[in-house]
Amino acid sequence: MMSGQRQLLQTRICRWALGCVATLLLLMLAALVFAGRWMAVDTSASAPADVVVILAGSYDRTLHAADLYGKGMARRVVVSRPVPEPIHLRLAERGIPVTPEEDSHKRILTHLGVPASAIDVLPGRARNTRDEAAALARYIGDRPLRVIVVSSPFSARRAGFILRRYVTHGQQIEVVPTPYEEFEWRWWRDPASARVVLLELAKVLYFFVQGDTDR
């Protein structure tokens, strides 16, 4: 009798454990399915700003920053100065000139109608979004500025988390994704989007655990 009750209890515990595992797997699957939608934020800036900041990475961000300036959504454009890639340093050692990313941003902006006098560069060199956020905080200081930051569609939400942690003097920070960079929020339909979604989820998790993350 006791053996039968023990076996029944063990069966119930196994069923309960399997049910918990199945529920957890379903929740994880649902989170993955909707992760792309969660990352996709509105591409339009809600109100004019004092400056628009281009985070390092894609020149698609530069195109959108130029559009925002041309529409009167910002009075100045600020570009990041990333740390040179190792390959750029190796090329320079062999006498092959490589245009710094910030200079390419400036060239694109001026070609698209942004006066050189309206372009600033963030102080220091940045290795990741955290460094860019710290540089932006130094650039702003305690000035009561409204700032639009242009990022990629898949990284805009994470960039907002990081920037708002560093810019803490009451300034308004709005992060918008560039519409020129393609991103399929239904990531399972596109291998490239699948890679960036999974990587971005890892970066978001790392940010909340460690408070630091790469660009």
N, C-alpha and C positions, 0 to 999 in steps of 0.2 A: 504493500500500500504506500509506504513512504517512498519507495523507489519510483512508483508511478507518479506521485506528486512532484518528486524532484525532477523527473523527466519532463513533466508538463510545464513546470516553472522554467526549466532550461529552454524549452521550445518557445515559450512566450518571450523570454529575454532575447533569444535569437531573432524572432520576428520583429520585436521592437527595435533592435539594433539595425536590422536590415531596412526597416521602415525609415529610421533616422538617416541612414546612409543614402537611401533613395531620395528622400526629401532634400538632403543637402546637395546631392548631385543635380537635382532639378532646379534648385535655387541658383546654383553656380551656372548652370546652362542658361537660365533666364537672364542672369546678370551679364553673361557674355553676349547673348543675343542683343540686349538693349544697350550694351556698352558704347557702341558706335553712335547711337542716338543721343546718349548722355554727353558724349564728347562734342557733338555737333552743336555749337552755339550760334546765335544770330550773327550774320555777317555785317549788319548795318550798325554804325555808331549812333547812339541815341541822341547826342547833343554835341555841339562844337566844343573843342578843347583848346588849351593853350599850346600843347605840343602833341605830336604823334611820334611814337617811338617804334623803330623797326628792330625786332629781335633778330639776332644773327641766324643764318640758315639759308632760306630760300629767297631768291630775288623776286619771287611772286609777291612776297611781303612788301618789297620796295614799290612795286607797281601799285598796290593798293594804297600805300602811304602817299604816293604822288597823287592818286585820285582824290584822297581825302583832303589833301592840301589844295588841290585845284578847285574843290567844291567849297572851300572856305571853312572846312571843318577843323582846321588847325592853323596856327600862326607860324609854327616852326616844326621842322622835322629833325628828329634825333636818331642817329644810327649807332649801333653797337660796334665795338672794336674787339672781335674775337681773337683768341690766341691762334697764331698761325698753325696750320696743319703740319704734321711731321713731313709730309711729302713736299710741302712748300719750302721748308727749311733745307731739305736735301737738294732741291732744285737750286735754291739760292747759293748753296755751297759750291755748286758746279757752274755758277755764273749765269744761271737762267732766271731772269726776273719774273716774279709773280706779283700781280697786282693785289694789294691787300683788299680784303673784302669790304672794308669801310670805304675805300676809294672807289670801288665798283658801285657801291650804293650811291655815293655822291654823284658819280658820272651819270648813272641812270636817272637820278632825281633831277639834275640840272637839265638833262636832255628832255625831260618831260615837263619842264617849266617851273621847277622849284628853284628860286634864286640861291646861289651859293651862300649868300649872306643869311639865309633862313635855315641853314643846315648846321646842326651841332653834332658832336661826337661824344658819346658817354666816356667818362674818365676811366683810365685803366684798361686792361685787357680781360676779356671774359672767357672762361672755360666752359661755362654752362649757364643755365637760366638763373641759378642762384647768384652767380657773379654779376649777371646783368641786372638783377633786381637790386643788389647792393650798390652797383654803379649808378643806377637810376635814382636810388635814395640819396646818394651823394650829389648827383646833378640837381635834384629838386631842392634839397635842403629843407628849410621850413617854409618855402614859398607856397602859398595856397593855390596850387595849380590843378587844373583838370587835365588828365593825361589819357590819350588813347594809345594802346599798345597793339601793334599788329603782329600776329603769330600765324601758325599754320592751323588748318581746321581741326586736326586731331590733337593738337597740343595746347589750344587756347585755354581750355578749362584749367589744366594743370598750371599753365603760366600765370593765370589769375590767382590761384592759391599761393604761389610762391611770391609774386609781386606784392600782394596785399600783406604778406607777413613782414616784408622789409620796408615798404612805404607806409609809415605809421604816423605821419604828422597831419592827418586829416585830409590829405589830398585825395581827389577822386580818380580812381584807376578803372578804366574800362578796357577789357581785352577783346579784340575782334579778330576773327580769322580772315585771311585773304580769300576772296572769291576766285582767284586765279589758280589756286592749287586744288586739284581734284581730290575728293575724299568720299568714298562710298561707305555711308554709315552702316549699310547692310554688308558688313565686311566679309561675310562668308561667300559673297559673290565675286570677290576680287582678291587675288593672292597678295597684292601690294598693300591693300587696306587691311587685310588680315594681319600682316606682319606689324604694321604700325599700331594697330589697336592693341594687340597683345603686348607689344613693347611699351606702349603708353600706359596700359594698366599696371604693368610692373613698376614703371616710374612713379605713378600716382601712389601706389602702395608703399614704395620705398620712401617717398616724400613724407607721408603721414607717419611712417615708422621712424625715419631718421631725420626728417626735416631738410634733406639735401638730395639733389638729383641732377643728373646730366641733362643737357639740352635735348 
